[in-house]
Amino acid sequence: MQQYKIVFSGPMGAGKSQAIASLSDISVLTTEVTNTDQEAHQKMLTTVGIDYGEITLDSHTKIGLYGTPGQQRFSFIWPIIAQGALSVVILIDHTAANPLDDLQHYIQAFEGKINHLVIGVTHVDEMLERPVAIYREWLEKNELNYPLFTVDARHREDVLLLVEVIIASFEARMNVKDGELLS
């Protein structure tokens, strides 16, 4: 069985823990504690270590799902968690005061340290007046080409789409078909 690792990162409240819980076939191991940084986000609990879940896609593919803490004070651990990962999924909270600043910050945190990034924009339904096109426009302006999706972290199908894009991209990069390396 092939075992892979995918990391979910992004600011506090973007939906990392929820995304992992939506996908995981096992009970998610979490490190959530009471949020004492209400200025940064009004949520009740926040991750201070690593969240972990697993999903088995088929008889030969299992993926470990790792979630990073979103607070800047834990940024030192982000690249450590990402080591050996197939990809990092950056989740951005559409309702944040400066979501493009968050996007830039997280791309810079992982760019050059990991070969593949995917971006998911969450909470879009909570701020319909802000166009989602701002993310694609920002990526184009900065000459960046990453897969970008709007997702609801509570919906398994939305989060699974991100994982499927990662696997398809990996297989294309590695010339893999049906689990076997092509020569």
Phi, psi and omega in degrees: 000134175280133177241130181235170180228130174234135182251135174254123180225168181146176183291163177304133177089002182283342177110019182298308180298320180294319179300315179295317179297325180293330183264327194295137174275348180244166173295130184287133173274121184238161175234042181279139177226171177299130181288119177259000181251064182295340178292323181283321180198145184273010181289155185284317182244154177214150180279133179241001178221237181238133167269148179217133173217176179219148173224136174255117184277322178203190186293349181229018180221113175241138182236127171277131182252117184244132177247134179267156170290148184269342183290140181304326183295345178257012185298336179299334183272343183304308181293333178292315178296325184283347181303129178079005181282145174293324182196162169244128172265118177263116177262131181240129178280111182299335182273357181297156180301318182226071185296330178289327174296318177298315180301312179300315181300314183286325175297314179297327180294329185248339182300131181087346179257342182218145185282341189217130175236145173229141183245130174239129179258122184251169176061026180298324182293345181268353179212069183294336181288343178267121182290139179284346179298343182299332182286314178296317179299319179295317178299315180297316180301324181265011177054045177246141182231089178240146173301135185226128182222149166270136183220152170252110185299344179279345184257115182308316183298322179297313183287324178298326177301318178300316180295318180296323176296319179297312181297315180299318179295317179298314180297321178295319180293325185265000183057044182260136175222128179054037175079003181241139180288128177277146179260000000 
